[in-house]
């Protein structure tokens, strides 16, 4: 029976992959014992690569995924929740996604008016169209909502819309205090002094009777009415 030629079937160390001498019992490179399984020895380099390579790849992938998710989250905050306003810094937008239409309109209206009162005209102008859209979504509009829309329009520089809202309120009720106050302010914005004085005279004449009606919008905008009355008395 022919004998196996060990030169044609070399053995390799199962730990370091070094080619072994035919009669070696230990690896002359790393000192590991030889188990006499050529197929195992030949496959050892691949097994070692998989043993260390797969965990390394998994770690790299995990780190990359974390970086991507963090970056996406940071970008979302900057682009969706903040509005750059030049030297004035950034203003955080309100989260209105879960609000009812009325709550959304009230929140945006209050924000616009607060920003305007604080002298932040750029910020108020940015949120103005959002507030107008939210108010329009409440159609058909009552006098209260038309007054709110008129104020936002004035802050946003849309004098014609503010004028239209005041005229509509007065067409429905000529003595409505908020309608007269809004119409007077819109006339001031147009530079129409005659119309402004006329609306303010009507406001003073209607105040007593209208206050007795105790309309909800009169309570909500009591400070506005008081300010309009005081201004009308001065003119």
Secondary structure, DSSP 4 states (H G I P E B T S, - for coil): -PPP-TTTS--B-TTT-PBPPTT-SB-TTT-PBP-S-HHHHHHHHHHHHHHHHHHHHHHHHHHHHHHHHHHHHHHHHHHHSEEE-GGG-EEEPP--TTS-HHHHHHHHHHHHHHHHHTT-HHHHHHHHHHHHHHHHTTPSP-HHHHHHHHHHHHHHT-HHHHHHHHHHHHHH-TT-HHHHHHHHHHHHHHT-HHHHHHHHHHHHHHHHHHHTT--HHHHHTHHHHHHHHHHHHH-
